[in-house]
Each structure stands twice: as C-alpha cells, then as structure tokens.
Amino acid sequence: MITTIKNLFRKPEFGEDRAALESSWRRAVEIPSGQPFSEVEGGGEPVFRLHAWLELRKDGETRILVDNQSGSITSCNPTAWTILEALSHGATPSALASRIVDAFDIGQEQAEVDVDGFFRHLMALGYVEEAG
C-alpha cells in the first residue's frame, strides 16, 4: 500500500531547476503563481506539519513512521527521519532543506530538490497539512 520511505529519495523529473522546484511547492499549497513565499499571508513561508494520526518511533537504529489510520508501518532512512522529525513540530520548506544541508553535508540546491520530491510524496499520501 505504501512505498517505503527510504526508497523515495530520487531526483524529481525536473532536475535542479529552481523555478520548477518553487512551482511544485506553490501547487502543493495553492499559492498564486508569481507570488514569492515571503509575500504569502504573514510575510513568511507556509509552515507544514504531519497529521496527528502519524507517529514517529525510534528504537536504537530503527526508525519508523506509523500510520494509525491505516495501520501501516514504514521504515525510514536517516534523511527521511530528519525531515519527518522537523515536520512533526512544524517546518517551512526552506527550514527542511537547511536541516538536511546541516545534517548531511550536501549542497542547498540538492537538499531543496530532495526535500521537494519527498514533500510532494507526503502530500500525495495525505500525511502533511499546512499548520494553522
């Protein structure tokens, strides 16, 4: 039913195109095209969080995401876990990318592409909502 999160990190079809990356975030949160995130309500990027029915569990080196609605359990690699932990408390898209850069010593552009692809998958599964 659910693809294992550790297999989700692949480069999106659009490569590292910054405009396409921002466009996909806009579609995910229905921000009008051409309006920078900084101009969205309140002057900042939207903050997203995991839905309440999702639970993160860690036992030693094992990290899992539990969907308490469907009963599915998904193993997480360190990158997915880092993003999910941030989303459990609420995070902006740029904060997620920055957290990946800091944790895994990769470039900002690559982190944005990776976070975007993973985030879009979480949105498609209905796991993420805009914090209110």
C-alpha positions as protocol buffer text, in pm:
chain_id: "A"
residue {
  index: 1
  type: MET
  ca { x: 0 y: 0 z: 0 }
}
residue {
  index: 2
  type: ILE
  ca { x: 269 y: 250 z: 91 }
}
residue {
  index: 3
  type: THR
  ca { x: 610 y: 270 z: -69 }
}
residue {
  index: 4
  type: THR
  ca { x: 885 y: 252 z: 187 }
}
residue {
  index: 5
  type: ILE
  ca { x: 1009 y: 600 z: 267 }
}
residue {
  index: 6
  type: LYS
  ca { x: 1370 y: 501 z: 231 }
}
residue {
  index: 7
  type: ASN
  ca { x: 1310 y: 447 z: -143 }
}
residue {
  index: 8
  type: LEU
  ca { x: 1158 y: 788 z: -203 }
}
residue {
  index: 9
  type: PHE
  ca { x: 1471 y: 994 z: -244 }
}
residue {
  index: 10
  type: ARG
  ca { x: 1523 y: 1015 z: -614 }
}
residue {
  index: 11
  type: LYS
  ca { x: 1576 y: 1323 z: -823 }
}
residue {
  index: 12
  type: PRO
  ca { x: 1248 y: 1477 z: -941 }
}
residue {
  index: 13
  type: GLU
  ca { x: 1192 y: 1477 z: -1317 }
}
residue {
  index: 14
  type: PHE
  ca { x: 1264 y: 1847 z: -1345 }
}
residue {
  index: 15
  type: GLY
  ca { x: 1622 y: 1818 z: -1212 }
}
residue {
  index: 16
  type: GLU
  ca { x: 1759 y: 2109 z: -1016 }
}
residue {
  index: 17
  type: ASP
  ca { x: 1552 y: 2381 z: -1184 }
}
residue {
  index: 18
  type: ARG
  ca { x: 1481 y: 2634 z: -907 }
}
residue {
  index: 19
  type: ALA
  ca { x: 1171 y: 2773 z: -1083 }
}
residue {
  index: 20
  type: ALA
  ca { x: 1020 y: 2426 z: -1122 }
}
residue {
  index: 21
  type: LEU
  ca { x: 1100 y: 2347 z: -759 }
}
residue {
  index: 22
  type: GLU
  ca { x: 923 y: 2659 z: -632 }
}
residue {
  index: 23
  type: SER
  ca { x: 635 y: 2592 z: -873 }
}
residue {
  index: 24
  type: SER
  ca { x: 575 y: 2248 z: -723 }
}
residue {
  index: 25
  type: TRP
  ca { x: 563 y: 2395 z: -371 }
}
residue {
  index: 26
  type: ARG
  ca { x: 314 y: 2655 z: -492 }
}
residue {
  index: 27
  type: ARG
  ca { x: 91 y: 2381 z: -634 }
}
residue {
  index: 28
  type: ALA
  ca { x: 113 y: 2185 z: -310 }
}
residue {
  index: 29
  type: VAL
  ca { x: -4 y: 2481 z: -101 }
}
residue {
  index: 30
  type: GLU
  ca { x: -208 y: 2659 z: -368 }
}
residue {
  index: 31
  type: ILE
  ca { x: -1 y: 2979 z: -363 }
}
residue {
  index: 32
  type: PRO
  ca { x: -77 y: 3200 z: -664 }
}
residue {
  index: 33
  type: SER
  ca { x: 195 y: 3178 z: -929 }
}
residue {
  index: 34
  type: GLY
  ca { x: 437 y: 3469 z: -926 }
}
residue {
  index: 35
  type: GLN
  ca { x: 382 y: 3547 z: -557 }
}
residue {
  index: 36
  type: PRO
  ca { x: 702 y: 3482 z: -359 }
}
residue {
  index: 37
  type: PHE
  ca { x: 668 y: 3277 z: -41 }
}
residue {
  index: 38
  type: SER
  ca { x: 778 y: 3585 z: 153 }
}
residue {
  index: 39
  type: GLU
  ca { x: 460 y: 3761 z: 36 }
}
residue {
  index: 40
  type: VAL
  ca { x: 224 y: 3486 z: 148 }
}
residue {
  index: 41
  type: GLU
  ca { x: -2 y: 3569 z: 445 }
}
residue {
  index: 42
  type: GLY
  ca { x: 200 y: 3694 z: 737 }
}
residue {
  index: 43
  type: GLY
  ca { x: 502 y: 3765 z: 519 }
}
residue {
  index: 44
  type: GLY
  ca { x: 664 y: 3422 z: 558 }
}
residue {
  index: 45
  type: GLU
  ca { x: 673 y: 3078 z: 412 }
}
residue {
  index: 46
  type: PRO
  ca { x: 390 y: 2843 z: 497 }
}
residue {
  index: 47
  type: VAL
  ca { x: 456 y: 2607 z: 787 }
}
residue {
  index: 48
  type: PHE
  ca { x: 366 y: 2241 z: 741 }
}
residue {
  index: 49
  type: ARG
  ca { x: 328 y: 1957 z: 989 }
}
residue {
  index: 50
  type: LEU
  ca { x: 249 y: 1588 z: 993 }
}
residue {
  index: 51
  type: HIS
  ca { x: -111 y: 1491 z: 1060 }
}
residue {
  index: 52
  type: ALA
  ca { x: -187 y: 1391 z: 1418 }
}
residue {
  index: 53
  type: TRP
  ca { x: -260 y: 1028 z: 1328 }
}
residue {
  index: 54
  type: LEU
  ca { x: 103 y: 976 z: 1226 }
}
residue {
  index: 55
  type: GLU
  ca { x: 353 y: 865 z: 1485 }
}
residue {
  index: 56
  type: LEU
  ca { x: 732 y: 857 z: 1470 }
}
residue {
  index: 57
  type: ARG
  ca { x: 902 y: 579 z: 1665 }
}
residue {
  index: 58
  type: LYS
  ca { x: 1270 y: 515 z: 1722 }
}
residue {
  index: 59
  type: ASP
  ca { x: 1423 y: 207 z: 1881 }
}
residue {
  index: 60
  type: GLY
  ca { x: 1800 y: 209 z: 1863 }
}
residue {
  index: 61
  type: GLU
  ca { x: 1890 y: 245 z: 1496 }
}
residue {
  index: 62
  type: THR
  ca { x: 1540 y: 153 z: 1378 }
}
residue {
  index: 63
  type: ARG
  ca { x: 1320 y: 446 z: 1281 }
}
residue {
  index: 64
  type: ILE
  ca { x: 962 y: 401 z: 1166 }
}
residue {
  index: 65
  type: LEU
  ca { x: 659 y: 605 z: 1068 }
}
residue {
  index: 66
  type: VAL
  ca { x: 332 y: 458 z: 1192 }
}
residue {
  index: 67
  type: ASP
  ca { x: 8 y: 550 z: 1018 }
}
residue {
  index: 68
  type: ASN
  ca { x: -252 y: 494 z: 1289 }
}
residue {
  index: 69
  type: GLN
  ca { x: -537 y: 529 z: 1039 }
}
residue {
  index: 70
  type: SER
  ca { x: -431 y: 254 z: 800 }
}
residue {
  index: 71
  type: GLY
  ca { x: -211 y: 56 z: 1038 }
}
residue {
  index: 72
  type: SER
  ca { x: 86 y: 73 z: 803 }
}
residue {
  index: 73
  type: ILE
  ca { x: 441 y: 90 z: 931 }
}
residue {
  index: 74
  type: THR
  ca { x: 715 y: 239 z: 713 }
}
residue {
  index: 75
  type: SER
  ca { x: 1087 y: 223 z: 782 }
}
residue {
  index: 76
  type: CYS
  ca { x: 1280 y: 548 z: 743 }
}
residue {
  index: 77
  type: ASN
  ca { x: 1633 y: 621 z: 636 }
}
residue {
  index: 78
  type: PRO
  ca { x: 1821 y: 900 z: 822 }
}
residue {
  index: 79
  type: THR
  ca { x: 1727 y: 1166 z: 565 }
}
residue {
  index: 80
  type: ALA
  ca { x: 1357 y: 1082 z: 573 }
}
residue {
  index: 81
  type: TRP
  ca { x: 1368 y: 1068 z: 954 }
}
residue {
  index: 82
  type: THR
  ca { x: 1527 y: 1413 z: 974 }
}
residue {
  index: 83
  type: ILE
  ca { x: 1253 y: 1562 z: 756 }
}
residue {
  index: 84
  type: LEU
  ca { x: 973 y: 1380 z: 938 }
}
residue {
  index: 85
  type: GLU
  ca { x: 1102 y: 1489 z: 1280 }
}
residue {
  index: 86
  type: ALA
  ca { x: 1104 y: 1852 z: 1166 }
}
residue {
  index: 87
  type: LEU
  ca { x: 754 y: 1817 z: 1022 }
}
residue {
  index: 88
  type: SER
  ca { x: 627 y: 1664 z: 1346 }
}
residue {
  index: 89
  type: HIS
  ca { x: 693 y: 2002 z: 1510 }
}
residue {
  index: 90
  type: GLY
  ca { x: 609 y: 2214 z: 1205 }
}
residue {
  index: 91
  type: ALA
  ca { x: 856 y: 2343 z: 949 }
}
residue {
  index: 92
  type: THR
  ca { x: 880 y: 2559 z: 639 }
}
residue {
  index: 93
  type: PRO
  ca { x: 1015 y: 2422 z: 311 }
}
residue {
  index: 94
  type: SER
  ca { x: 1337 y: 2622 z: 341 }
}
residue {
  index: 95
  type: ALA
  ca { x: 1387 y: 2510 z: 703 }
}
residue {
  index: 96
  type: LEU
  ca { x: 1357 y: 2147 z: 592 }
}
residue {
  index: 97
  type: ALA
  ca { x: 1619 y: 2196 z: 322 }
}
residue {
  index: 98
  type: SER
  ca { x: 1851 y: 2379 z: 562 }
}
residue {
  index: 99
  type: ARG
  ca { x: 1816 y: 2100 z: 815 }
}
residue {
  index: 100
  type: ILE
  ca { x: 1918 y: 1844 z: 550 }
}
residue {
  index: 101
  type: VAL
  ca { x: 2217 y: 2057 z: 448 }
}
residue {
  index: 102
  type: ASP
  ca { x: 2333 y: 2078 z: 810 }
}
residue {
  index: 103
  type: ALA
  ca { x: 2275 y: 1712 z: 890 }
}
residue {
  index: 104
  type: PHE
  ca { x: 2415 y: 1551 z: 575 }
}
residue {
  index: 105
  type: ASP
  ca { x: 2670 y: 1795 z: 433 }
}
residue {
  index: 106
  type: ILE
  ca { x: 2509 y: 1833 z: 91 }
}
residue {
  index: 107
  type: GLY
  ca { x: 2450 y: 2144 z: -118 }
}
residue {
  index: 108
  type: GLN
  ca { x: 2149 y: 2367 z: -67 }
}
residue {
  index: 109
  type: GLU
  ca { x: 2018 y: 2310 z: -420 }
}
residue {
  index: 110
  type: GLN
  ca { x: 2036 y: 1931 z: -388 }
}
residue {
  index: 111
  type: ALA
  ca { x: 1868 y: 1948 z: -47 }
}
residue {
  index: 112
  type: GLU
  ca { x: 1584 y: 2158 z: -191 }
}
residue {
  index: 113
  type: VAL
  ca { x: 1532 y: 1909 z: -474 }
}
residue {
  index: 114
  type: ASP
  ca { x: 1536 y: 1611 z: -234 }
}
residue {
  index: 115
  type: VAL
  ca { x: 1302 y: 1777 z: 16 }
}
residue {
  index: 116
  type: ASP
  ca { x: 1067 y: 1883 z: -263 }
}
residue {
  index: 117
  type: GLY
  ca { x: 1034 y: 1531 z: -400 }
}
residue {
  index: 118
  type: PHE
  ca { x: 981 y: 1378 z: -57 }
}
residue {
  index: 119
  type: PHE
  ca { x: 739 y: 1651 z: 48 }
}
residue {
  index: 120
  type: ARG
  ca { x: 529 y: 1605 z: -268 }
}
residue {
  index: 121
  type: HIS
  ca { x: 506 y: 1233 z: -191 }
}
residue {
  index: 122
  type: LEU
  ca { x: 396 y: 1303 z: 167 }
}
residue {
  index: 123
  type: MET
  ca { x: 132 y: 1546 z: 35 }
}
residue {
  index: 124
  type: ALA
  ca { x: 6 y: 1283 z: -211 }
}
residue {
  index: 125
  type: LEU
  ca { x: -31 y: 1037 z: 77 }
}
residue {
  index: 126
  type: GLY
  ca { x: -222 y: 1298 z: 278 }
}
residue {
  index: 127
  type: TYR
  ca { x: 39 y: 1294 z: 555 }
}
residue {
  index: 128
  type: VAL
  ca { x: 115 y: 1668 z: 561 }
}
residue {
  index: 129
  type: GLU
  ca { x: -105 y: 1966 z: 631 }
}
residue {
  index: 130
  type: GLU
  ca { x: -47 y: 2337 z: 649 }
}
residue {
  index: 131
  type: ALA
  ca { x: -16 y: 2442 z: 1015 }
}
residue {
  index: 132
  type: GLY
  ca { x: -290 y: 2680 z: 1114 }
}
